[in-house]
Amino acid sequence: MLDTVIAQYSMDTSTSRSAGPEATFNILDYNAVDIDTHNAVTTGPAWHFTCPVNGIYEVNATFILFDNPGVDLALSLFKNEAQYAFLAFEQPLTHLSAVASPVVRSNPLFVPCNLGERLQVNEYHRTGTRNYYLVEPGSPTSLGYSRVTIKMIRQSN
């Protein structure tokens, strides 16, 4: 019988936060739980999902940077603290207005995981000298703009 494993977290951005340093991978803290059937996620600066059951997991992620046109933005999946695969990449849309915000949405990525292995979603951006935020400046909340879903689709021994 399949043990249902689902973890879905959003980024609670009720407090404005700056993104991490540019031209390096930064762990994304998806800190607001939508569902976590096995309490498999550790939130905070070392955000990660710990596989509670051997199996194949489907990973989907969305991320937005507000007030940041002209940005190269990528999402990457790390497995056991090593880069595993790129999830999504968005090149700058320089023809849009100065308030345009890049959004990246991944296609599903299927990842074999053993009990105890860790998955992390990291972002990588290049911005030049502009400011960048994980929340729309002045907005009380942007909950739901950035989200990660990890679910087991097949259990293995």
N, C-alpha and C positions, 0 to 999 in steps of 0.2 A: 504494500500500500504506500502511495506517495505521501511523504511528510510535507505538508504545505509550508513553504518558506517564502515570505514576502516582506520586504522592507521598502517603504517609500517615505522619503523625507523631503521637505521643502526647506528653503532658506528663509528663516524669519528675519526679515531685514527691517524691523521696526526701528532699529538704531542704525544710522548710516555708518558704513564701514568702507574703508578704502581697500581696494584690491591689493594683492601682494606685489612684490617687486616684478618689474617687467623682464622679459627675456629669460624667465626661469619657470619651472613648474611649481605651482602653488596648490596645496591641498584645499579643496572647497569644503567648508563647514556647512553642510545641509543639516541645520540644527533643530528643525521643527518636525516632530514625528507625525506622519499621517497614519502609518501602520507599521508595526514591526512584530511579527508573529513569534520571533525567537529572541527578542532583545539583542539582536546581532550587531547593532550599530553603536559605535563609540563616537560621540560628537565632540566638537572642540577643534583646536588647531591640528590635532593628529587624527582627524575624522577617518574612520574606516569601518568597513563591513567585515565581520569575521564569519566565515562559512560554518554554519552549525551542523551541516549534513553534507556528505559527499554527493556531488551531482553536477549537472550542467545548469548554469545560471544565465539568465537573460538580464543584461544591463542596458538601461535607457537613461539618458541625462539631458537636461536643459539648463542653460546658463545664460544670463543677460548681464551686460555691463551698461549702466546708465550714463548718459551725458558723455558719450565717447565715440564720436564718428571717426572713421579712418583708422580702425584698429584691426590688426591681425589677431584673431582669437581662436584658440583650439581647446578642445577637451580631450584628455588622455586618461586611459584607465591604467592604473598601476596595480600589479598583483604582487603581494609580498614585498612591497616597497621598491619594485623595479618596473619600469615602463613595460606594459604588456601590449597595448594597441591604442591608436588614435580613435576616439569616438566620433569626433566631428571637427570641422574646420570652417571658419568664416573669414573671408577676406574683406578688407575695408570697402564700404559703400560711400565713396567720397562725393558722389553726386547728390547725396541726401543732405538735409538741413543740418545745422550745427547741433541739434538736439537728438539726432538719430542715434539709436542704441543697437549695437550688434547683439544678435541672439544666435546661439548655436543650439541645435537639437540633434541628438544622435539618432542614427538608425540602431535597431537592436543589435547588440553584440553578445554572442554566446560564448561563455567561458567555463571550461571545466575547473572545478574547485574541489579540493579535499578538505575534510574537517580541519578547522583552525587556520586555513589560508585566509589572507586579508586582501580586500579590494578597496581601492581609493579612487575617487575622481579628482583629477587635477586640471587646472586651467593654465594656459600659457598665453600671454598677450605681449604685443609690442605696441606702445602708444606714443612714443615720442615724448613730448613735454606736457601733454594734456592731463588733467585730473581724471580720475576714474573711481567709480563707486559701485558697490554691490547693491545699492539701494538708490532709488530715484531721490535726489536731494529735495527735502521739504515734504516728502510723502510720508504719511503716518505708517504705512506698511506696503510692502510689495510682495507679500506672501503668495506663493504660487508661481511666480515668474521663473524661479530657478528650482528645479526638482530632480531627484534621482530615484529610480525604481530598480530594485534588484529582486528577482524572483527565480526560484528553482523551477526548471521545466522538466527535468528528468533526474531521478535519484539513481545513484550508482553505489556499488559496494566498495 
